[in-house]
Amino acid sequence: MGTHEITPKFTPEITPTLEELQGQERRLVFRQFTHDDAWALGSLLVELARERQAPVAVDIHRSGQQLFHAALPGSAPDNDAWIARKRRVVERFGASSYLVGARCRAKGTTFEDSSRLDPDAYAAHGGSFPINVEGVGIVGAVTVSGLPQLEDHRFVVEVLEQFLDKYLG
């Protein structure tokens, strides 16, 4: 029949190394993290997500309190469940949810098998990043859900870099 199918080129994502992921966490440290900082960071996440028409939900928690939450068009209630599961990984392991999962994969296992934690409560998928305050430690997490896990992770890191440069730099 003379029709040609056009197959889109697949460009594989370059998966960050453990060293790169750990470097992100060493670099992205706050001097302080106030309610106003949570609002400014959350607003920047929402602004960039809107520009990109990203169907995400955004959440910022500090010391067990939700300081910011937004659900953009295209997100769903399931994103809130993913946010909670990814945030619990950060709170329990003190590292980004993507790094925790990557450490398991590097050992040839899965988070579910190695942690033995309830997968309905914990998810080591990208998108939740620790809020680490200089001289204090991890006080909370900023989380995005709605994109593939590596994109969720990269989006949070990109916005944290911008935020720390602009507001605290």
Salt bridges, closest charged atoms under 4 A:
GLU13 OE1 - ARG154 NH1 2.32
ASP59 OD2 - HIS61 ND1 2.67
ASP59 OD1 - HIS69 ND1 3.51
ASP59 OD2 - ARG87 NH1 3.94
ASP80 OD1 - HIS69 NE2 3.14
GLU91 OE2 - ARG87 NE 3.16
ASP152 OD2 - LYS86 NZ 3.05
GLU158 OE2 - ARG52 NH2 2.48
GLU161 OE2 - ARG27 NH1 3.02
